[in-house]
Amino acid sequence: MATTLVIRLSSLGDVAIAVPVLYSVAKNYPDNHFLFLTQNTCQSLFINKPANLTVVPVYTKGKHKGICGIIRLLRELSPLMFSKKVKIADLHGVIRSFLIDCFFRLKGFPVVVIDKGRKEKQQLVRKTNKKMFQLRTSLDRYREVFEKLGYDSSFCFTGLFSEKPLKEQIRIGIAPFAKHKGKTYPLEQMEEVIRKLSESFDFQILLFGSIEEGKYLEQWTKKYQNTTSVAGKMSLQEELVMMNQMDLMVSMDSANMHLASLVNTPVVSIWGATHPFAGFYGFQQNELNIIQIDLPCRPCSIYGNKPCFRGDYACMKQITPEMIIDKIKEAVLLNP
C-alpha cells in the first residue's frame, strides 16, 4: 500500500479548503493510505472521513514547538521510513513544513510543494498599478500538488453530511468577526443588520464567534428577538452540525465561510481589505452572494492584516446594512 503524507498545519480556514480535495483524492484511491498532518485544533473538521485517511494532530504550541518539536514529530513519523512507497504533498509551504520536506527528500521520497503564487498576489494588492484578475484558487493549488504526485483529484466530495434536516423556520447564521480589522464589518453596522432582520423577518438568527466575542454577542441576544448566540458554547463539530441545519450563513472572509461551505450551506460573504480574486472564496459558493464595493485601493492585503491605505476602512464602512439585508433576502429566495 502506498502512503502519502499531506501537510497543511494551519489555519482553520485553509485546512477547511483542503478538505474537499483530500476527501476526493482519498476516495479516488481507496487502496492508498493518506496521512494528513495538521494543527491539533483542526482535527475536529474531519467528519465522516474516508477510511483510508488518517489525521495526525500536530501540537505546535506544545510538544512539537520549535526545532526540537519538529525532530520529535519526525521521530513519531519514523514508521513511514520502512515503506518504499511514500509521497509528500506539502499544501502549506512554510518553514516548518519545509524542514519536514527536507527530511523526506534526504530519504529519497518524492516531495511536491504548493505554488502559492506570491508574485501575482503582490501585484494584486500593491498600492498602484494593481493587476486585477482572478488568480488560481487555493483549492486548485492544492489539487495541482496531488496531480504532480500522479493522483487524479477529480471531485467526488459532496459535503461532510449526506443530507440536511427539515426545518419549520428559516435559520440565518451571522459570524461578524474576523482575525483582522481589514476583514471585519463595523459592529455597529452589523448590529443594525441584526436589528432589522429581527424586526422585519421571521428568521431564527444564530450568532457565531469565539468565547471572548461571545460576551459582545450576548448583548445583542438580549436586545433582539429570535436571536441566539452559540459563541463559545459548542465544539467545532457541534458548530458544523448547527451550520448544516441553517439556510444561510452571513460571514466575513473568514473561517466560518469555509466551514459553512463544507456542509453545503450558502454564504453571503462580506469583503473589505481582501478580495475574492486572491483565490480564497468558499467551496462551490455562488459568486452572486459576494458583497463588496469597488475602490481603487482595494484589495490592499491578501489576509487583511495590513494597515488601511486610506486610514478609514471605507471598503467596509461604505457597505450599508441595507445592502447586506437585500443580499440575504435574495440569497434565501435563490436557495429556498
C-alpha positions in Angstrom: 0.0 0.0 0.0 1.3 3.4 -1.0 1.3 6.2 1.6 1.0 9.9 1.1 1.9 12.4 3.8 -0.1 15.5 3.3 0.9 18.7 5.2 -1.3 21.6 6.0 -0.8 22.7 9.6 -3.0 25.8 9.7 -5.1 27.9 9.7 -8.6 26.6 10.2 -9.9 28.2 7.1 -7.1 26.9 4.9 -7.4 23.4 6.3 -11.2 23.6 5.6 -10.4 24.5 2.0 -8.2 21.4 1.8 -11.0 19.0 2.9 -12.9 18.6 -0.4 -9.6 17.9 -2.2 -8.3 15.5 0.4 -11.6 13.6 0.7 -11.9 13.3 -3.1 -8.3 12.0 -3.6 -8.6 9.5 -0.8 -11.9 8.2 -2.2 -10.4 8.0 -5.7 -7.6 5.9 -4.4 -9.1 3.5 -1.8 -6.0 1.2 -1.8 -3.7 4.0 -0.8 -3.2 5.4 2.7 -3.3 9.2 3.3 -1.8 10.8 6.5 -2.9 14.4 7.0 -0.6 16.4 9.2 -2.4 19.4 10.8 -2.7 21.5 13.9 -4.5 19.6 16.7 -7.2 22.3 16.8 -8.2 21.4 13.2 -8.7 17.7 13.6 -12.4 18.0 14.5 -13.1 19.2 11.0 -12.8 15.6 9.6 -16.3 14.3 10.0 -17.3 11.2 8.0 -13.8 10.9 6.5 -12.7 8.2 4.2 -11.5 5.0 5.9 -8.0 5.4 4.3 -7.5 8.9 5.6 -5.7 9.3 9.0 -5.5 12.7 10.6 -2.2 13.2 12.6 -2.5 16.1 15.1 0.5 18.4 15.5 0.9 20.4 18.7 2.9 23.5 17.5 2.3 25.2 20.9 3.2 22.1 22.8 5.4 19.0 22.2 6.0 19.9 18.6 7.1 23.5 19.2 10.3 24.7 17.6 13.2 22.7 16.1 13.2 20.2 19.0 9.4 19.7 18.4 9.9 19.1 14.7 12.6 16.5 15.5 10.1 14.8 17.9 7.4 14.9 15.2 9.7 13.3 12.7 10.5 10.5 15.2 6.8 9.9 15.5 6.6 9.6 11.8 9.5 7.2 11.6 7.4 4.2 10.7 7.0 5.8 7.3 10.7 5.2 6.7 10.1 1.5 6.4 7.9 1.9 3.4 9.4 2.3 -0.1 6.1 3.9 -1.5 5.9 7.3 0.3 5.0 10.6 -1.2 4.9 14.0 0.4 2.2 16.6 -0.5 3.1 19.9 1.1 0.0 22.1 0.9 1.5 24.7 3.3 4.8 25.9 2.1 6.2 27.4 5.3 9.4 27.0 7.2 8.1 24.2 9.4 6.8 22.2 6.5 10.0 22.9 4.5 12.0 21.3 7.3 9.8 18.2 7.2 10.1 18.2 3.4 13.9 18.2 3.6 14.0 15.2 5.9 11.9 13.1 3.5 13.8 14.4 0.4 17.1 13.2 2.1 15.4 9.8 2.3 14.7 9.8 -1.4 11.0 10.3 -1.3 9.2 12.5 -3.8 8.0 15.8 -2.4 5.7 18.4 -4.1 5.3 21.8 -2.5 2.3 24.2 -3.2 2.9 27.1 -5.5 1.3 30.0 -3.6 1.6 32.5 -6.4 3.2 35.1 -4.2 4.3 37.4 -7.0 0.9 37.6 -8.6 -0.7 38.2 -5.2 1.7 41.0 -4.5 0.7 42.6 -7.8 -3.0 42.3 -6.8 -2.6 44.2 -3.5 0.1 46.8 -4.3 -0.9 50.4 -3.9 -0.7 51.4 -7.5 -0.8 49.7 -10.9 -2.7 46.7 -9.5 -3.3 43.7 -11.7 -6.9 42.9 -11.1 -7.8 39.5 -12.3 -8.9 36.2 -10.8 -6.0 34.2 -9.5 -6.0 30.4 -9.2 -7.9 29.4 -6.1 -6.3 27.7 -3.1 -8.5 24.7 -4.0 -6.9 24.5 -7.4 -3.4 25.0 -6.0 -4.0 22.1 -3.6 -5.2 19.9 -6.5 -2.1 20.8 -8.5 0.1 19.3 -5.7 -1.8 16.0 -5.9 -1.8 16.0 -9.7 2.0 16.4 -9.8 2.3 13.4 -7.5 0.3 11.4 -10.0 -3.1 11.5 -8.4 -6.5 12.2 -10.1 -8.0 15.0 -8.0 -11.4 14.9 -9.6 -14.1 16.0 -7.1 -16.4 13.4 -5.5 -16.8 15.4 -2.3 -20.4 16.3 -1.7 -20.2 17.6 1.9 -19.4 16.5 5.4 -23.0 15.4 5.9 -25.2 13.4 3.5 -28.3 15.4 4.0 -29.9 18.4 5.6 -32.6 18.2 8.1 -36.1 19.7 7.5 -36.9 22.9 9.4 -40.1 24.9 10.0 -38.3 28.3 10.4 -35.6 29.9 8.3 -32.2 29.9 10.1 -29.7 32.6 9.4 -26.2 32.3 10.9 -24.2 35.5 11.3 -20.4 35.4 12.0 -19.5 39.1 12.4 -15.9 38.8 13.4 -12.6 38.1 11.6 -9.0 37.9 12.7 -8.0 41.2 11.3 -9.7 44.6 11.2 -9.5 44.8 7.4 -11.8 41.8 7.2 -14.3 42.8 9.9 -17.5 44.7 9.2 -18.1 47.5 11.7 -20.0 46.0 14.6 -22.4 49.0 15.0 -23.4 48.5 11.4 -23.8 44.7 11.8 -25.9 45.3 14.9 -28.2 47.4 12.6 -28.4 44.4 10.2 -29.5 42.2 13.1 -32.0 44.7 14.4 -33.7 45.0 11.1 -33.7 41.2 10.5 -35.2 40.7 13.9 -37.9 43.3 13.5 -38.9 42.6 9.9 -38.5 38.8 9.3 -39.5 35.6 11.0 -35.9 34.3 10.9 -34.1 32.4 13.7 -30.8 34.3 13.9 -27.7 32.4 15.2 -24.5 34.3 16.2 -21.1 32.7 15.8 -17.8 33.7 17.4 -15.2 32.8 20.0 -15.7 32.8 23.7 -14.3 36.3 24.0 -16.5 37.5 21.2 -19.5 35.8 22.7 -19.5 38.3 25.6 -20.3 41.0 23.0 -22.8 38.9 21.1 -24.8 38.1 24.2 -25.7 41.8 24.4 -27.4 41.5 21.0 -29.4 38.5 22.1 -30.8 40.4 25.0 -31.9 43.3 22.7 -33.3 41.5 19.7 -35.9 38.7 19.4 -35.3 35.4 17.8 -31.5 35.9 18.2 -29.3 33.4 19.9 -25.5 33.3 20.4 -23.7 30.0 20.1 -20.3 31.6 20.5 -18.1 29.6 22.8 -20.9 27.2 23.7 -20.2 24.4 21.1 -17.3 22.3 19.9 -16.2 22.7 16.3 -18.1 19.6 15.3 -21.2 20.8 17.0 -21.0 24.1 15.2 -20.7 22.2 11.9 -23.8 20.2 12.7 -25.6 23.5 13.5 -24.4 25.1 10.2 -25.7 22.1 8.4 -29.2 22.9 9.8 -29.0 26.5 8.6 -30.4 28.1 5.4 -27.8 30.8 5.1 -24.5 32.0 6.7 -23.5 35.7 6.7 -19.7 35.8 7.1 -16.6 37.8 6.6 -13.7 36.5 4.6 -13.0 34.2 7.4 -13.0 30.5 8.5 -16.8 30.5 9.0 -17.3 31.0 5.3 -15.3 27.8 4.6 -16.9 25.8 7.4 -20.4 26.6 6.1 -19.2 25.6 2.6 -18.2 22.2 3.9 -21.8 21.5 4.8 -23.3 22.9 1.7 -24.8 26.0 3.4 -25.0 29.1 1.1 -22.9 32.0 2.4 -23.4 35.8 2.0 -19.8 36.9 2.3 -18.6 40.5 3.1 -15.2 41.6 1.7 -13.2 44.7 2.6 -9.4 44.8 2.5 -9.2 41.4 0.9 -10.8 40.3 -2.4 -12.1 37.0 -3.9 -9.6 37.5 -6.7 -6.9 36.2 -4.3 -8.4 32.7 -4.5 -9.8 32.2 -1.1 -13.6 32.1 -1.9 -15.7 29.4 -0.3 -16.0 25.9 -1.9 -18.8 25.9 -4.6 -20.3 29.2 -3.2 -22.4 31.3 -5.5 -20.5 34.4 -6.6 -23.8 36.4 -6.6 -23.7 36.2 -2.8 -20.5 38.3 -2.6 -20.8 41.8 -1.1 -18.0 44.3 -1.8 -17.6 47.8 -3.2 -15.1 48.9 -5.8 -12.4 51.3 -4.6 -9.1 52.0 -6.3 -7.2 51.0 -3.2 -8.9 47.5 -3.0 -7.6 45.0 -2.3 -4.8 46.2 0.0 -4.0 42.9 1.6 -4.2 39.2 1.0 -5.0 38.3 4.6 -6.5 41.6 5.8 -3.6 42.2 8.2 -2.1 45.3 6.6 -2.9 48.9 7.6 -5.6 50.6 5.5 -4.1 52.7 2.7 -6.7 55.4 3.3 -6.8 55.0 7.1 -10.6 54.9 7.3 -11.5 51.4 6.2 -14.0 52.8 3.7 -14.1 49.4 2.0 -16.1 48.1 4.9 -17.9 51.2 6.2 -19.4 52.1 2.8 -21.2 48.8 2.7 -24.6 49.7 4.2 -26.8 47.4 6.3 -29.4 47.7 3.6 -27.0 46.1 1.1 -26.5 43.1 3.4 -30.2 42.7 4.1 -31.1 42.9 0.5 -28.5 40.2 -0.3 -29.8 38.0 2.5 -33.3 38.2 1.1 -32.0 37.5 -2.4 -29.9 34.5 -1.2 -32.8 33.0 0.8 -35.0 33.2 -2.3 -32.3 31.7 -4.5 -31.9 28.8 -2.0 -35.4 28.1 -0.7 
